[in-house]
């Protein structure tokens, strides 16, 4: 898992103004993202046609997954900025959620690409696993796979940790409960495996759809949209993989700029963890013309409600869906 739980902290080097500025940048940015996600989830819950499409169900799950990931990352950031310490056992649930959601994102992207592939090749008779009543089993399976790998990682550490390690308050960091070389190697291997498999799935799906367009007499417009959607999933995967560039960018910044170590870590967190995770679901959501239309209606409805009613009542169909 790549988040600010790895942020190095030196109390003597902290500047109150610097901490305030960092918090004032991250928190509003996160609140705007949370507002957009809440609007999209409200749209999904309010319109039945979205809940009857496996594609939109998977997208809603991705929204919830990425929101949990960003929420835990920002929470860790605030705890580190405030120098708040906990007994490690209280940090385990947050670290578990953060790690599971981080690893679950590429699996969801691969599933969404496969769903587009199935929708193009089998428009009338989908395989059982991709039907509406079974898609929830696929989603639960993805979460189960991610959860099992995290449980294994937490379990292969020291079998008899020191009592002081479990009772002494400390900053919530992954290193507190996953510090052994075996755990580090296992975490890196699982992440690389997940992202490599997903990259192969997305690439092969795109190539297969591209080849099928030459033989299919289906609507070329829908096939073209499916290809663009799969490409977008590849771009989303690249955004997620930016988190793995943190060691490289940190070394480059240290070599070419005279920054404090905590400033380097903050820059990496904001640029390569927070922003990509925020942009990934928003780009996909605002790109979809159906979701975009409902978002526009929602904001127009809200703006009309807060506007002073000097001209009488609003038209009854203004906020209709």
N, C-alpha and C positions, 0 to 999 in steps of 0.2 A: 504494500500500500504506500502510495506517495502522497503525503500531505504535510501539514506543518507540525506534525508530531515529531518530526526530525529536526525542528528548528533549534539550533544551538542557543543557549541562553547564558548571558553573563550579566549579572545584576549591576556590576559597577559600570558597564558600558551603556546601559539603557538610559535613554533621554526621554523625559516625560512628554515633551512636545512631539518627538518622533513617534512615540507610541500612539499618541492621540491622532496624529495625522494618518497613520497606518489604519487605525480602527475606523476613522471617519471615511476612508476610501473603501474599505472592504465591506462594512456593514450596509451603507446605502446601495452599493452594487449588488449585494446579496438580496436586499429587500426588493429591488426592482425585478430581479430574476424570480423571486418567490411570488411576486404579484402576477407576473406573466404565466407562471406555472399554475397558479391558483385559477386564473381565468380559463386556461385550456382544460384543466381538470373539471371545472364547473361546466364547460361546454360539453365535455364528454358525458358527464352525469345527467345533463339536462336534455340531451337529444339521443333518442334510442338508436338511431341509425348508426351512430358511432360504436355503440355497444354490441351491434350485430355484425361487425366487421373484424375479423382476426387481425388485420393490419392495424386498425386503430386501438384495439385492445393491447397489442404489443407496444404500440407507441405510448399509451397511457402508463403501462408498466415501466417503460423506460423513463418517463417523466418522474414517476414516484421514486424509482431507483436512483436516478441522478440527483433528485432533490435531497434524499437521505444522505447521499455521499457528500454533497456540498454542505449540507447542514452540519454534519459531523466535522468536516474539515474546518468550517468557519468557527464552530464551537471550540475545537482544539486551538485554533488561532487565537481566539479571545482568551482562553485559559492560559496560553503561553504568554500573551501580552500582559495579562494581569498577574502573572506569576502565581497562579492558583495551583495548589498541590492537593493531591488526593492519595488515599491508600490505593495501591495498584489494583486491588480487587474491584474497586468501583469504576476503574477505567476499562476493564475488560469488555463490558457490554458495548461501550461506544467504539472501542477498537474493533470489535467483532463486526458491528454494523458497517463501519467505514471500510473494512477490508472486504467484506462480502459484496457490498455494492460496487466497490472498485473493480473486482474481478467479474461481477455479473454483467457489467456494461457491454464488454465485447461479445459475450454470449447472446445477449439480447439483439445486438446488431446483426450477428450471424443469423439468428432466427428470423429477423425481419427481412433479410435478404432472401432467405430460403422461401419465406411466405410469398414474396413477390414472384419468385421463380415458379412456384406451384400455381399461383393465380394466373400466370400467363400460359403455362403449359397445360393446365387442367382447369380451364375456366368453368366447365359445367359439372364435372365430377371430381371433387378434390379428394386426395387421400384422407383416410380417417383421422390421422393425427392432426391435420390442418383444418378440420371442420370446427365450427364455432363451439360446439359442446366439448371438444377435446383440447382446444387451445390452452385452456387453463392448466391442463395436465402438463403441457410443454413448459409453461411458465414456471410452475412449481418445481419441475425437474431442474430447470436452470438454477433456481435459487438453492435447491438441494445440493447440486454439484458444487456451487461456490461455497456453501456453508460447510460441506464435508471437508473441502481442502483447507479451509481456515481452521476448523477444529483439529485436523491432523497437524497443521503447523503449530498451533498452540500446545499440542500434546507431546510433540517430540522434543520439547525443551528439557531443561534439567528436571530430573525426576524428583529431586529432593532440594528445592531452592532454600536459600538461607531464610530463617524466620524474619530477619530484619528487612529483607527485600519485600516481604508481603505485608509488613506492618508499618514501615516507614513511609510517610507521605512523600510523594514525588510528582513531578509534572507528568501528565498523561502522554507518554511516548511509546511507540511500538517497541523500542529497545528494552522497556521495563519487563515485558512478558515474552518478548521474542528476540533475545539477544545472542543466542548461541549460533555458531557458524552453520550448524546443520539447519536451523530454522531459516537463517538468511538465504542459504543456498536453495532450500525447498521453496521459499516464497518467490525467489527470482526465477526458478525453473518453472513453477506453475504459471506465473505471469507471462513469461516468454512463450510457453506452450499454448496458453489460451489465445494470446494475440496472434501467434503464428497460424494456428488452426483457423481462427476467424478470418485472417487475411486470405488464406487459401480458399475458404468457403466463399467469401465475397468476390474474389477474382474469378474463380471458376463459375460462379453463378452469373456474373456479368458476361463472361465469354459464351456460356451456354445460351443465354438469352440472345446474345448477338448472333450466334449461329442459327438459332431457331427462327429469327426474323426473316431469313432467306427462304424458308420453306413454308412458313405459316401464312395463311390468308386472313389472319385476324386483323382487327383494327390496328393500323400501324401507329396511331397516336397513343394508344394504351401501352403498346410494346415499348415505344420510345420513352414514355413516362416511367415505365418499370426500369428501364436501363438507367435513366437519370437517377432514380431512387436508389438503385444499388450503388451507383457511383457516389451518391451522397453518403451512404453508409460507410463506404471506404474512406471518405473524407472525415466522417465522425470518428472512425477508428484511428486515423492519423492524429486527430485532436486528443484522443485518449492517450495515445502513445507518447505525446509530448511530455507526460509526467516522467517517463524513463530518461529524458535528456537532462534531468536536474544535475547529476554529478558532472556532466560535460560542461553545461552552461556555468555552473558554479566555479569550476576551475578556470574557464575562459575569463569570467568577470574578475576573479581574484588576480589573474595574471595581467589584465589590461586596465583595471580600474582600482583605485584605492578606496574600496568600500569596506565598511565593517561587515563582519561575517553574518550578523543577524540581518543586516540590510540586504545582503546577497540572498539569504534564505527567503526573506519576505518577497523580494523581486521575483524569485523563481516560483514561489507559491502563487503569487498573483498572476504571473504571466503564463505559466506552464501547467498549473493545476486548476486554479479558479476560473479564469477566462475560457479555456477550452471546454471545461465541463458545463459552463453556463451557455456557451454558444451552440454546443452540439444539439441539445433538444430544441432550442429556440429556432435555429436555422431550419430544422426539419418541420417544426410546427408552422412557422410563418410561410414556408414554401408551399405547403399544401393549400390549394385554393379553397377547399371546403372549410378547413379550420380557419384560414385567414378571413373568409367572409363572415363567419360567426364571431371572430374576435373583433372585427370592425363594427358589427352590429352591437356587441356588448359594450364597447367603449362609447359608441354613439348614444346608446341607451343611458349609460351612466352620466355622460355629459349633459344630456337633456334633463335628467332628474335633478342635478345640482344647479341647473340654470334657474334663475328667478323666473317664476311663471307670470310674467307681466302681460302675456297675450292669451291668457286662459289656459285651458287644459291641453295637454299634449295629445297628439293623435293616438287613437287607441292601438294602431298597428305599428307604432314606432319600435317597440321592443319585442315585437312578435318574432318568433323563430320560423 
